[in-house]
Structures are given as structure tokens and as C-alpha cells.
């Protein structure tokens, strides 16, 4: 759910508590995201401004983000201009999706002047802009030139112009009768959203749903229109006074789906103390997924290119292996031609000979190159035969090597999808660099050191601990450190995580849950009847020289499970 003006208003009221606070630090963890560390009221706060099209928002946050080793140019500009400044005001004109933060800081001459940091929360047009005391743009996190927009240019030195005005009004300034008057035609939610600033259709529908379950304005009676107007007028008056009660809507599997600054009349609603906590809960997983997709795009491209290379090799090797009939035909041509050289004249384009390998013998036509003698043609067929035979032997040898490499690459691609932290992505990248798939670092600057990543930890319904590796380093460590009697699980012949069930004699339900996790955290996620092998860890061995994450095992049993999302999410994660 994108942040609309109503959620921005409630979040802005929390941000406004930073008024008078000092900006201590400024970071830009992503190309379209800012984090300002503000000291206010004797406490430290994190102010997040995000212009990502799918997660654009402005909020206080408790989530910590890893920062790049070198700050981007926009971040450096902000540090020069407003670091050390004090927040004077936080405003949201007309409850639209624009938040203006006025900051008093020293200019280049040492004078205290007001800057404005403007967050425009408008989907793909979202932006974060810094202006000076004269309203000129100093820079923006996303510059917009004349060739990109014919409506508004956002470049340094240009006068800042707010987004184009809409034919809407501020609902806080409307009377109950004026609000009721908008419900004359069309859908109730769209009528409300079209009349007032800051209301997405989903938000408008939830607001109206607290009073009526009717969807069409034509079905409302005059009394119902007036009641709806009175309710919304009272709501906006309370909101303007700073009275709001954040709530989180949950999806089918209990995942956060939407945030409201009030309690809507919806089935799966969870009250949340603050907008900060509600927005953190909603966007945390989305931010992680988006960040990993962006940061891991280069690694994904390398893996896919190498997987394609392996698949092409396998196709060539398979053709060579399956060409037994062609190989034998070359041998036969050479033998029959040698046996019938006396009957073939020079310059002939073909030779008709009797195939004495058949019973009864039959005539066979052998193509010839007229530029070579019959004997030379026979020798050429022998050479082609020997070459094809050797290629087949080599193909059989190399095919197993390529199959092993393909399994490794597909496993790494699956591991890439499990990355939720920068440390895990760095570990995966370093492994690929050591294996020669990624180029060695050219920079002399030491890479950022992060603590070793940790496997996922679950608790089975009977309290038994289940550990799930998310990359090859974790997989190897899990398997090496597990007790000999612990149960080791892995999808059969499918790339996936190593899973350790910390029990020598697990209950049937615990074993089933461990199998579900092994299938879910594998390439077979979404499939039915996934085969999962399990055996005591003492029967799992890592061959000398094997690639990371590769093991062999014996005395295993196999279970078949269907990893449905609801079943997996019902397993408690620690």
C-alpha cells in the first residue's frame, strides 16, 4: 500500500515532534533514500525520507540501514548545508502528498538561513528536494530535466515549483454538509478520493466503510449521506487535533498489508501504538527485498549467464553422446569403402557397395568427395569416426563436470533469493569471486567488514530447534557443527538449504515441519510432492575438494511434502 496524504499527515505529526531538534548526521543508504539522525527532546531519532517509487514515504523509523563506504553527491551536499541545523517546522500543505521540513542552518557566509527539505511522495514522481532561503533548488535526489518532463523542471538553480495543483480541497476546511454533498454519483470511495486531497481509493473506502457498507452513491439515502458527512467531518477535526490511532491490516498469512491512521472496519486489523512502528512493520520486508534485488542484480546476471553457458555445453555434449548411430555409420562407410576400392573410379561422387553386415546383404550408397581418391575418402571416414568417438568419450567425462557446475550455480541462484542482509550478499559475492565467477576487486580500499551472517532459526510445534542455512557458508557451518545424531535434511537432487533438526529421535510432527522448511527454502518452492531426503548428520560427508555447500550422504530416507505458504509461516521463527 503506497503512502497517501492521510498516512503522511499522521506520520508528519510524529515527525513534527522533532521541531527544535538538531540534525547530527545525514546518510543516504540507497540512491533514493535519506536517513537524518536528529537529537530532539533528549533522545536520538531517525527520520527516513524515501523516494523509491514503490515504497515512497516520510516517517520516523527504528530500522537501521547499512550505509555505503562513499556518500553520494546529494548526501554530501546535505551535510554541507544542513548538518548541524535545527528543525524549525514540519508542514504538509492542504494534506497533499508533500512534506516540507524547514531547517535553520548556516550558509556559506556563516549566516543562519532557512532551508527547506521537501519530500514529494508521489509514486514514480517521488522526489526529495533541498531549497535555499530564496526558494531556489540546490539539488534533488532525482534530477528532472526538460527532456524528462514538460510540466516541471527540477534542477539546481531553478526556482522550486510545487507539483501541479489538483481540483481538490483540504477536507479539514470542509463542513459536514460540504463533505456529504460529494456523495451524489459514482462509487462512494472514488467520490471522496476525487473531492479531497490525500486520499487513495483504498483509504477512502476504509474511511467510508466505518459508516456504511454501500458502495454506490446512488444507493445512499439522504440521511445516510448526512451521517457519512458528519462522521468524516468529526474524523478530520480529531485528526487535525492530533488524535489518531494507527492500525495495521494483515493479509492472508498474517503478513502486513496496509497501514491506516484509524481503526477501519476490516476483518484482520491489529492496533499499533505509533505510525512509526506500523510503517516499519509494513515496509521492512519490502525494503529488504527491494534492496537485495538492487544490490544483487549484478550477481544474478553473472549467475544466469553462467547457467546459460552450462546449458549450452550440456546440449552439445548430449548431441555427441547420443550420436552413436552416426559414429557407427562413419565406421561402416570407411570399412565398406575400403573393401570395395577396386570398384570405385576416380572422381566419383558416390559409391554403391554391398553391406555384408546385413543378412541378406543389401546395396548401400556412400557419398564421396570427387576431389579425393576412393582410398582418401575411406581414410577421411575413418578419421571422422575416430574424432567422433573421441568426442563422445570426452563429452561423457565433461558432462558430469558441467552438471556439477550447473547444480552449484543454480544453488547459488537459489541462495541469492534468500539474502535478506547485506552481509549475506557479501558472503555470496566473495564466494563467487573465489570461484572465479566474479572479477577480483580492483579497488585498493578494503571491503566493508560485516559480522558473519546467521542461519534461520525455527521452533517446531514440540519445541525442537530447526536451523536453516541461507547460503553455502551457513550450510557448510551448520552441517559441520551439528551433532552426529541430529537429523540433516535436503531436497532430493534439487538446490536448496541444508536443514538441521536438533533431535536424535524427533517427533513425527517436528520431522514433517523440518521437511516443509527444507522444501520451502529450495528451488522447489511452489511445487507439489517435493522429495526431501533426511538422515542422521553423521552420515553426511563433504568430499575433499568439493565446492562450497556440496556434500554426499547415505542411509537416507525420503519424505514427500507440499510446501504451502500457510503451513510454513505457521512454524514459529525465532
C-alpha positions, 0 to 999 in steps of 0.5 A: 500500500503506497503512502497517501496524504492521510498516512503522511499527515499522521506520520508528519505529526510524529515527525513534527515532534522533532521541531527544535531538534538538531540534525547530527548526521545525514546518510543516504543508504540507497540512491533514493533514500535519506536517513537524518539522525536528529537529537530532539527532546533528549533522545536520538531519532531517525527520520527516513525520507524515501523516494523509491517509487514503490515504497515512497514515504516520510516517517520516523523509523527504528530500522537501521540501514547499512550505509555505503563506504562513499556518500553520494553527491546529494548526501554530501551536499546535505551535510554541507548545508544542513548538518548541524541545523535545527528543525524549525517546522514540519508542514504538509500543505492542504494534506497533499502528498508533500512534506516540507521540513524547514531547517535553520542552518548556516550558509556559506557566509556563516549566516543562519538561513532557512532551508527547506527539505521537501519530500514529494511522495508521489509514486514514480514522481517521488522526489526529495528536494533541498531549497535555499532561503530564496526558494531556489533548488540546490539539488534533488535526489532525482534530477528532472530535466526538460527532456524528462518532463514538460510540466516541471523542471527540477534542477539546481538553480531553478526556482522550486515549483510545487507539483501541479495543483489538483481540483481538490480541497483540504477536507479539514476546511470542509463542513459536514454538509460540504463533505456529504454533498460529494456523495451524489454519483459514482462509487462512494470511495472514488467520490471522496478520493476525487473531492479531497486531497490525500486520499487513495481509493483504498483509504477512502473506502476504509474511511467510508466503510466505518459508516456504511457498507454501500458502495454506490452513491446512488444507493445512499439515502439522504440521511445516510449521506448526512451521517457519512458527512458528519462522521468524516467531518468529526474524523478530520477535526480529531485528526487535525487535533492530533488524535489518531490511532494507527492500525495495521491490516494483515493479509492472508498469512498474517503478513502486513498489508496496509497501514491506516491512521484509524481503526477501519472496519476490516476483518484482520486489523491489529492496533499499533501504538505509533505510525512509526512502528506500523510503517516499519512493520509494513515496509521492512520486508519490502525494503529488504527485498527491494534492496537485495534485488538492487544490490544483487542484480549484478550477481544474478546476471553473472549467475544466469549467464553462467547457467546459460553457458552450462546449458549450452555445453550440456546440449552439445555434449548430449548431441555427441553422446547420443550420436552413436548411430552416426559414429557407427555409420562413419565406421561402416562407410570407411570399412565398406569403402575400403573393401570395395576400392577396386570398384570405385573410379576416380572422381566419383561422387558416390559409391554403391557397395554391398553391406555384408553386415546385413543378412541378406546383404543389401546395396548401400550408397556412400557419398564421396568427395570427387576431389579425393581418391576412393582410398582418401575418402575411406581414410577421411571416414575413418578419421571422422569416426575416430574424432567422433568417438573421441568426442563422445568419450570426452563429452561423457567425462565433461558432462558430469563436470558441467552438471556439477557446475550447473547444480552449484550455480543454480544453488547459488541462484537459489541462495541469492533469493534468500539474502535478506542482509547485506552481509549475506550478499557479501558472503555470496559475492566473495564466494563467487569471486573465489570461484572465479565467477566474479572479477577480483576487486580492483579497488585498493580500499578494503571491503566493508567488514560485516559480522558473519551472517546467521542461519534461520532459526525455527521452533517446531510445534514440540519445541525442537530447534530447526536451523536453516542455512541461507547460503553455502557458508551457513550450510557448510557451518551448520552441517559441520557443527551439528551433532552426529545424531541430529537429523540433516535434511535436503531436497532430493537432487534439487538446490536448496538449504541444508536443514538441521533438526536438533533431535536424535529421535524427533517427533513425527510432527517436528520431522514433517515441519523440518521437511516443509522448511527444507522444501520451502527454502529450495528451488522447489518452492511452489511445487507439489510432492517435493522429495526431501531426503533426511538422515542422521548428520553423521552420515553426511560427508563433504568430499575433499575438494568439493565446492562450497555447500556440496556434500554426499550422504547415505542411509537416507530416507525420503519424505514427500511434502507440499510446501504451502505458504500457510503451513510454513509461516505457521512454524514459529521463527525465532 
